[in-house]
Amino acid sequence: MINSTVLTNLSSPLSERDVKKLRVSELVKINGQIVTARDGAYVRALELLRASKRLPLDLRGAVIYHCGPIVRKTSRSWQILSAGPTTSARLDRMQTEFAKRTGVRALIGKGGVGEEVAMELARLRCVYLAFTGGAAVLAAQAIEKVEKVLWQDLGAAEALWVLKVRNFGPLVVAIDTKGNNLYLHKKQ
């Protein structure tokens, strides 16, 4: 059951304290910066980090959105037309290492992650926030601007899109830092 009486507004980057306050089923809106990342970006990021190289941006405290946006180039920058969530479980084989090496504090996607990954994310003080599939235009409306695009050689869907957002959501806390998992219907 979703606890719609609690709506938390968070500003990124997030601190450990920010995410430790969140509880499963609460609603969240994000302000500030979010970064899209899918399979290609995860693979490249992990290759760089394993080789002791720096990423082109600091992801400590970041909010990562599993999304391959539909974009249009304008005369001055980029416009996000649609930004629906990608199924997060497809990244499970890399999820834990990515969170550990980057220090991200929140992942946004749809469908959840595997039970083992969920427990590891909780241990790392990283929450999983669910965005409703089919709400891609709603997500795009909360994007104020594209701050930068990294790794464009991966293609638009796989590139890292650094986005400034306002009232991005509502998102449901699906996995909290205590290991509670909305998808398993059990609380600790």
N, C-alpha and C positions, 0 to 999 in steps of 0.2 A: 504494500500500500504506500502511495506517495504522500509524504507529509508536506502538503501545500501550504501549511501555516507558517513554515519557516522558509524565508527567501533570503539568502545571503548574497550580498554583492561583494565580489572580490576584485582586487586590483593586482595585476601581475607586474613584476615577478612575484611569486608566492613564497612565503616563508614556511618553515616547518610548522610554526605556530598556527598559521592560517589554515593549513590542511588538517591539523590535528583536531580542530574545533568542529569539522564537518562530520555529519552522521548520515548513514545510509538513509535514503529516501528524501533527504532535504533537497530543496531546489536552490540552484546557484545561477547567478549571472556574472559574467566576466567583463572587466573593463581593463584596457591597457593593451598589451601585446599578446598575441597567440601566434604560433608557428605551425604551419601544416607540415605533415610528414607522413609518407607512406613507405612501402617496401624499398624502393630505390634509394630514398633518402636515409632510411635506417641502415641499409647495407653500406652506403658510402660513409656515413657518420662512424659506424663501428669499425670499418677498415682504417679510417684516419686515426681514431682513438687507440686502436690496437697497435698502430705504428707510432704511438706517442706524438702524433701531430695534432694541431689545434683545429677546431671547427671554425668556420667563418663567423660564428656568433656564439656568445656565451649562453648556454641553456640552463644554467643553474637557476632553479626557481621557476623555470618556464612552464607554460601551458602548451602542450602539443596537441594539435587537432588532426586526427586521422581523416584526411580529406584530400581529394584531388579536385580542386576548384575548376569551374568553367570560367574562363577569363576572356577579356577583350582588351586589346591594346588601344589606348586612346592617344591623342596627340601629345599629352603630357605625362601619362603614366599608364596604369593598368586599372581595369574595372572588373570586379568580381561579379559575375552574373548569377552564379549558383555555387553554393558551397556546402553540399550535403555530406554527412559523415560516411566514412568507409567502415566496413566491418573490421573491428579491432582484432579479433581472434586470429585473423590471418597473419598478424605480426607477432604472435605469441613466441615463436622460436627466438625472437630477438628482443622482446619487450623488457625482460628483466635486466639483461646486460645494458641495453640502451638507457634505461632509467638509472641504473647504478653508475654508469660512466659519465652521464651528462648532468645528473642532479636535478632532472625535471621534477616538478611537484604535482602535475596533473596531466592526465591523458584524457582526451575527449574522443568519443567514437560511438559506434552503435554495436549492440549485440554482446557486449562484455568481453571478457578474456577468460582463459582457462582457469580452473580452480587453483592450480599450483602457482600460476603467474599472479593471480589475485593476491594470494597470501604473501608472495615475495614483494609485490608492489606495496602492500600495507607495511611490511617490515622496513622498506626503504622510505617510508613516509611520502608515498605518491598515491594520490587518489585517482579513481576512474570515474569520469563524469559521462553519463549517457546523454546523447542528443537524439532526438526523435528522427528516425529515417523518414524521408519524404518532405522534410522541412528545409530544403536547400535554399529556397528563396528567402525564408525567414532568416536563416543564418547570414546570407549575403547582405541583407538589409542592416545587420548590426556591424558590418565592416565599414569603418570610416575611411580607411585608405590602405593601400599597399605600401608598406614602408620600404621593402626591398624584396627582390626575388634572387635566390641563390640556387646554383646548380641547375640552371635552365637547360643544360645539355641532357638532363634526364627526361625532359619533356614537361609540359605544363602540369600534368597530373602528379608527377613524381618530384618536382622541384620543391624547394623550401620556400614557402610564401610567408613572409613576415608581415603580419597584419595588425593594424591598430583597430580595436573593436570597442564598442560601447553597448552595454547591456546585452552581451552575447549570451543567448540562452532563450528560455530557461533550460538548464541542464539538471539532470537528476544525479545525485551522488549515488552511484551504483556500487562502489567499493570504497570503504573508508579506511583510515589508518589503523583501525582496530581489527581489520580483517572481515568485517561484516560485508556480506555480498548479497546485493538485491536479487541477483539471479539464482542464488541458492536458497533464499528465504529462511536463513538462519542468522541469528544475531549472537555476538559474543560479548 
